[in-house]
Amino acid sequence: MRRSIIFLALVVFSAACLSEDGAVFIPLSPMTEIEIEQAKEQFRSDPEMADFDVDDVFGDGTDIYTYRESDIRLALAGIEDSDERLSLCSNTIAGGATRIVYLSSVRGHDVIVKSASCKQAEGGLSCNPVEANSKQFYREPKNYFSVEGEVTYDEASLLLSIYEKYGIADLPKWYQGFTVSSVNTISKVPGGYKLSLGEIYCGGCKATFVVRLEEAGNEQRLILVNEPEGVCI
């Protein structure tokens, strides 16, 4: 099966997707010596960074910066003290497009996800106002997703549990890097269910699978219906 993967270099992505109306500023702050050492240790422990020299990457750390939690919360209206920051990720290929995500108000299998889209600005980030959306989640709030059409939570949960346990039959190797936690939308389509996975900010890649449920003895499996589609930015 031919992989449908498109690699794009969109250096103007953030400028095209963000509006200046109501934008707020989050400043960069120099990292402390302790933070620099912690970042170096994290770098050393990452198998994907094994071929790189940590000192070549970090130098003396004087030009390494971070975003302080206090500055983020001060700038972004609508973030409560009890909200938990899930991620702050930037895509350098996409012009530094950045997304900040907080989790709030967990009830049952529902969670409020608050997010802000940002772009690089001199000395920090220029961010649009926070958007709050209700999502459902699988096992943990960080595994949040949306359902579209007539998909119930029980259906979605069943699909995700089978995906987690058995994977998807006939899925090409490149797409096997996506997991249950990558799923962000589940919708019902003719012949099965469409799963939308991934994002460009933290992971840099997105994909779409169409699958169907199939009986396998006393259990069920997910079978790939057609060729998946993917994009990395």
Buried (B, 14 or more C-beta within 10 A) or exposed (E): EEEBBEEEEBEEBBEEBBEEEEBBBBBBBEBEEEBBEEBBEEBEEEEEEEEEEBEEEBEEBEEBEBBEEEBBBEBBEEBEEEBEBBBBBBBEBBBBBBBBBBBBBBEEBBBBBBBBBBBBBEEBBBBBBBEBEEBBBBEEBBBBBBBEEEBEBEBBBBBBBBBBEEBBEEBBEBBEEBEBBBBBBBBBEEEBBBBBBBBBBBBBBBBBBBBEBEEEEEEBBBBBBEEBBBBBB
